Amino acid sequence: MERRPEVGELLDLAESVVGLAVAGEQLEVVVVHERETEARAYGGEVESLTVAESRGVGVRVVSGNQQGFAYTGTLDRDAVEEALAEARDNMSFATPDEYCGVAEPDGVAPADLDLYSLALPGHPTDDKVAMALELERLTLSADERIIGIESAEYSDSVSEAAVATTTGIRSTSRETGCFLSVYALAGQHGETQTGFGFSLGREPGDLDIEIASREAAERATRMLGAVKPPSGRLTVVLDPWVSAQFLGIVGGTLSGEMVQKGRSLFAERLGDNVAAPGVTLIDDPTDMCAFTASATDGEGLATRRNVLIDGGRLDRFVHNSQTARRAGTVSTGSAVRGYSSTPGAGVRAVSVVPGTLSQADLVAGIDDGILIQGVSGLHSGVNPVSGDFSTGAEGIRIRGGQLAEPVREFTIASTIQRMLLDIEAIGCDLQWLPMKAAGVTLVIGELTISGT
Amino acid sequence: MHADNDGAPLMLSPDVLSETLTTATGTGAEFAEVFVEDRRSISALFDDGRVEELTSGRDRGAGLRVVVGDTTGFAHTADLSPSGLTAAAEAAAAAARGGGGGICRVVLDQHTGPTPGPVEIMPGDVSKARKVALLERADSAARASDGAVTQVAVRYADSHRRIQVANSDGLLTGDRQVRTLFSVSCVASGDMGMQTGRESIGHTLGFEVFDEVDVEDLARRAAGRALLKLEAVPAPSGEMPVVIGPGGGGVLFHEACGHGLEADLVAKSASVFAGRRGEVVAAPIVTLVDDGTMPGEWGRYAIDDEGRPAQRNVLIDEGVLTDYMWDHLRARREGRASSGNGRRQGYRHLPMVRMTNTYLGVGDSDPDEIIADTTHGVYVAQLGGGQVNTATGDFVFGMTEAYMIEDGRLTNPIRDGNLIGNGPQTLLDIDAIAGDFAMGSPGTCGKDGQGVPVGDGTPTLRVTRLTVGGTAA
């Protein structure tokens, strides 16, 4: 519908705004352009097809140790200049802070990552729609107990971004991603259970409709007949989908910004043993396998591999340029942001170093436990400041080393601190998921189950 | 561009909109719609003892929707020129793939419609300095309440959203929606680690909100909540009676049945409440209402994002399921009217069925007696967010201020955690509702990746049995 700007044009725009800086003023301009397609199937028809194009510019101004910010959801020159004027005005209300400032080039070369597939932008929309329809059809026919599909969709995005600053940063990035997801409804004897499946990649050819549909059907049907388990303390096995969410929360507590603002439970614990000795946690946005991989961060610096926990010992927090200055260190290339916000400091692609056993091998070694395949309410029951951890859960009971009956409508609870120390085993099944962490089967020694 | 005025604000001319809709329906679509939005916002954050930043934002654009058969095509553009709109209309029509019908000129009939909510002091007319001053006052009050308060973050945010909706049925209408939000988050530190406390207020009003709301009092309450939890014991584990304080229980209904009463999920049989209209689904003391017209409340609007006037909809009347919530498309398929629940996060998104302000009607129990009558259980004074699987009805919600009830008295505060229940069962297990109604904190409801502002409210109530997800035996 509109001509798609080249990433070079985004950088030209950013540079031209940076050129408006007055003496003694630092400017940082972030320009983002994204095109998304989403096709949803329902009942054998195309339920909706969305072609969306988003663009925006964020302008950060620093002068006299004060910072101001404004953004606009368009690349129009007038609107961008209005944002610059607003950012300057906003700056005058900020409390001076000696650590304020945009990033300075640090000489680290961005990793050479191939995150952009030329095959995606030109891929026919008809084929994308066909994939959504096929995903629904295959999921429905995967098992006779699949009685419906809540949603079956194909989505993709092609995005480009540029960052330019008065300090000489000139950064561009572009990436493609596509995603299939399906939620299946399984039914038997008047009972309904749900399960999801997905597949992701850089281009449509990476997607596997078969796997996504089969996983959704399996996850839904294996929950049929689920009962509420009794309360108690049990060994818990976290499925990769669940452990990735847990590790993402842990990664969030290791943000230099949270630490400096007294909101991290690990603030005073650098050098301490905070996890079981076998746990090494790494944030590596340069790992091409990560769906969230990126060669540059939100300030235009190169991302890098950061070991956060090394053999159980807390080794490092992640920083953007401002939190690094405050901490007397250098940025770890961990500025995270969109065009509508100033950079925070955070992890982007967290994983633990995997072990050697499969999930089945790990389950075989457990006499009495639960395999957790889904959690809910992570935003409401996990407090990353106090460390309290409590979530709704569903899964499969483990008895005598075998998967037994499905269980639902219970919670699992502990504290983040305790859970890291209680990691008894790590699976070999590392899997990158559409979130800022990879999943791997984790065995946690003891959690409290609240059921009947 | 037409100027903003006190009535329905007109942003694009009827001629341009009519032309765009004619393009959109040109290939035989049965329904087409233009949604125009212009949103300005300001957010100011006071954190770590200083004014950290002021952020200004502006988003302006149009979303074009074209429906052919069961297929919806959607495209959007930030380019509001006639050529930009035409391009988006063609893209949406191509996505919906019309079957080549003739040209059908769309004639728009401007609706006077309900007037936008009254705003006495437009946020844009208030200096940034006055907004920042509120932050400093709240920060000082929170820190002054106790030396154990180690961190405070205070946020002020306002937004001014103008929308315009025109569709191929000839509708042309608009609204002006102003929102003001203020929140305080505190961290307190003690021997057993850190705890958090939060308070927030949000209204569809302007700066006059602060004539009523004392930000220092709000800050002291947030600090008090964090301080209280420094002494908190681990939450219990297992099934027990749960009493929820006034204003606190809205999230429970939002999750236990609100989402399950959204017609889009019902139509796909992805709700445990599908096919149950007219049936008893809750205890007879339960009357649940979703009301987009509540003056000043966070989920209030004059028209929804499809141009339908907001309504008061009774969902459950004395235990009987009376109706679901509807957007235009679902209602159209059923040959009925929308209930005014078609909402979207912004012009880049398709509308869908969403709640507005969801509340439980009052009962005749005495709140103190409800507690006195509970031998062993949990009292939840403030709930966090929640989540539901509408197909199974299993839902969770968090507690961010709660106490043990022992022998009919509130005793120890307990640490944060989730509670879990099953919606249809929980609605039947409500055995007491008091008369002390209050609205809860402003919320953002997420569905399919879109967030919209929602409100909720309840009197004190008791559920005879919910599972509390703590760690204590």
Contacts between the chains, C-beta under 8 A, distances in Angstrom:
chain1	res1	chain2	res2	distance
A	1	B	75	6.0
A	1	B	77	6.8
A	1	B	87	4.5
A	1	B	88	5.8
A	1	B	90	7.2
A	1	B	91	4.1
A	2	B	77	7.0
A	2	B	79	6.9
A	2	B	84	7.6
A	2	B	87	6.5
A	42	B	70	7.5
A	42	B	268	7.0
A	43	B	70	7.1
A	45	B	69	7.1
A	45	B	70	4.5
A	45	B	71	6.2
A	46	B	70	7.7
A	46	B	71	4.5
A	47	B	70	6.7
A	47	B	71	6.9
A	47	B	72	6.9
A	48	B	71	7.0
A	48	B	72	4.1
A	48	B	73	7.4
A	48	B	74	6.3
A	48	B	350	6.3
A	49	B	71	7.0
A	49	B	72	7.4
A	49	B	73	5.3
A	49	B	74	7.1
A	49	B	95	4.0
A	49	B	96	7.1
A	50	B	73	7.9
A	50	B	74	4.3
A	50	B	75	7.3
A	50	B	95	7.2
A	50	B	350	6.5
A	51	B	74	7.3
A	51	B	75	4.9
A	51	B	91	5.4
A	51	B	92	7.8
A	51	B	95	5.9
A	52	B	74	7.6
A	52	B	75	7.1
A	52	B	76	5.7
A	52	B	348	5.7
A	53	B	76	7.2
A	53	B	77	7.1
A	53	B	78	8.0
A	54	B	348	6.2
A	55	B	78	6.5
A	67	B	52	7.9
A	67	B	53	5.9
A	68	B	53	7.1
A	68	B	54	6.3
A	69	B	53	5.6
A	69	B	54	7.3
A	69	B	55	4.8
A	69	B	56	7.7
A	70	B	55	6.5
A	70	B	56	4.1
A	70	B	57	6.8
A	71	B	55	7.2
A	71	B	56	7.6
A	71	B	57	5.0
A	71	B	58	7.7
A	72	B	57	7.2
A	72	B	58	5.0
A	72	B	59	7.6
A	73	B	57	7.7
A	73	B	58	6.8
A	73	B	59	3.9
A	73	B	60	6.8
A	73	B	61	6.8
A	73	B	78	5.9
A	74	B	60	7.0
A	74	B	61	7.7
A	74	B	78	4.4
A	74	B	79	7.9
A	76	B	78	7.9
A	79	B	58	6.8
A	82	B	58	7.4
A	83	B	56	7.3
A	83	B	58	7.4
A	86	B	56	4.1
A	87	B	56	7.3
A	89	B	56	8.0
A	89	B	128	7.3
A	90	B	53	7.2
A	90	B	54	3.7
A	90	B	55	6.9
A	90	B	56	6.0
A	90	B	128	7.1
A	91	B	54	7.9
A	93	B	44	7.5
A	93	B	51	5.9
A	93	B	54	5.3
A	93	B	128	5.3
A	93	B	129	6.7
A	93	B	132	5.0
A	94	B	50	7.6
A	94	B	51	5.0
A	94	B	52	6.9
A	94	B	53	6.0
A	94	B	54	6.7
A	95	B	49	8.0
A	95	B	50	3.4
A	95	B	51	4.5
A	95	B	52	7.5
A	97	B	50	6.2
A	97	B	52	7.8
A	125	B	95	7.7
A	147	B	269	7.6
A	148	B	268	6.5
A	148	B	269	5.3
A	148	B	270	7.2
A	149	B	268	7.7
A	150	B	265	7.7
A	150	B	268	5.7
A	150	B	270	4.2
A	150	B	391	6.6
A	151	B	448	8.0
A	183	B	270	7.8
A	185	B	269	6.8
A	185	B	270	6.4
A	185	B	391	5.6
A	192	B	269	7.9
A	192	B	272	7.3
A	192	B	391	5.1
A	192	B	392	6.1
A	193	B	391	7.5
A	193	B	392	6.2
A	194	B	270	7.9
A	194	B	389	6.0
A	194	B	391	4.7
A	194	B	392	6.4
A	228	B	467	7.8
A	231	B	237	5.3
A	231	B	238	4.3
A	231	B	239	8.0
A	260	B	48	7.4
A	261	B	47	6.5
A	261	B	48	4.9
A	261	B	151	5.9
A	261	B	153	7.8
A	262	B	48	7.9
A	262	B	150	5.2
A	262	B	151	4.3
A	262	B	187	5.9
A	262	B	189	7.5
A	262	B	194	7.6
A	263	B	151	6.3
A	263	B	187	6.0
A	263	B	194	7.8
A	265	B	193	6.8
A	265	B	194	6.7
A	340	B	55	7.7
A	340	B	57	5.9
A	341	B	55	7.0
A	342	B	53	5.9
A	342	B	55	7.2
A	376	B	387	4.5
A	376	B	388	8.0
A	376	B	389	7.0
A	376	B	394	7.6
A	376	B	395	8.0
A	376	B	396	5.2
A	377	B	385	7.4
A	377	B	386	6.4
A	377	B	387	4.8
A	377	B	396	3.5
A	377	B	397	7.0
A	377	B	398	6.3
A	377	B	418	4.6
A	377	B	420	7.9
A	379	B	384	7.7
A	379	B	385	5.2
A	379	B	387	7.6
A	379	B	398	7.7
A	380	B	383	8.0
A	380	B	384	4.1
A	380	B	385	4.0
A	380	B	386	5.6
A	380	B	387	7.0
A	380	B	396	6.6
A	380	B	397	6.0
A	380	B	398	2.9
A	380	B	418	6.0
A	381	B	384	7.5
A	381	B	396	6.6
A	381	B	398	4.8
A	381	B	416	7.0
A	381	B	417	5.6
A	381	B	418	3.1
A	381	B	469	6.6
A	383	B	196	6.2
A	383	B	416	4.6
A	385	B	187	5.9
A	385	B	194	5.2
A	385	B	195	7.3
A	385	B	196	4.9
A	386	B	193	5.9
A	386	B	194	5.6
A	386	B	195	5.2
A	386	B	196	6.5
A	386	B	229	7.5
A	386	B	415	7.0
A	386	B	416	6.6
A	387	B	193	6.8
A	388	B	415	5.1
A	388	B	416	4.6
A	388	B	417	6.3
A	390	B	235	7.2
A	390	B	398	7.9
A	390	B	416	7.2
A	390	B	417	3.6
A	390	B	418	4.6
A	390	B	469	4.3
A	390	B	470	6.7
A	390	B	471	7.9
A	391	B	396	7.2
A	391	B	418	5.8
A	391	B	469	7.4
A	392	B	387	7.1
A	392	B	394	6.9
A	392	B	395	7.8
A	392	B	396	3.7
A	392	B	418	5.8
A	392	B	420	4.6
A	392	B	469	7.3
A	394	B	394	7.5
A	408	B	392	7.1
A	408	B	394	6.2
A	409	B	394	5.1
A	409	B	420	5.8
A	409	B	421	7.4
A	409	B	422	5.9
A	409	B	467	7.0
A	410	B	420	6.6
A	410	B	467	6.6
A	410	B	469	7.8
A	411	B	237	7.9
A	411	B	396	7.4
A	411	B	417	7.4
A	411	B	418	5.5
A	411	B	419	7.8
A	411	B	420	5.3
A	411	B	467	6.5
A	411	B	469	2.8
A	412	B	469	7.6
A	413	B	235	7.7
A	413	B	237	6.9
A	413	B	417	6.1
A	413	B	469	5.2
A	413	B	470	5.9
A	413	B	471	4.8
A	414	B	471	6.4
A	448	B	237	5.2
A	448	B	470	7.2
A	448	B	471	4.4
A	449	B	237	7.7
A	450	B	237	4.1
A	450	B	238	5.5
A	450	B	420	7.5
A	450	B	467	5.3
A	450	B	468	6.3
A	450	B	469	4.6
A	450	B	470	6.9
A	451	B	238	7.4
A	451	B	239	7.9
A	451	B	467	6.4
A	452	B	238	7.4
A	452	B	239	5.9
A	452	B	467	7.8
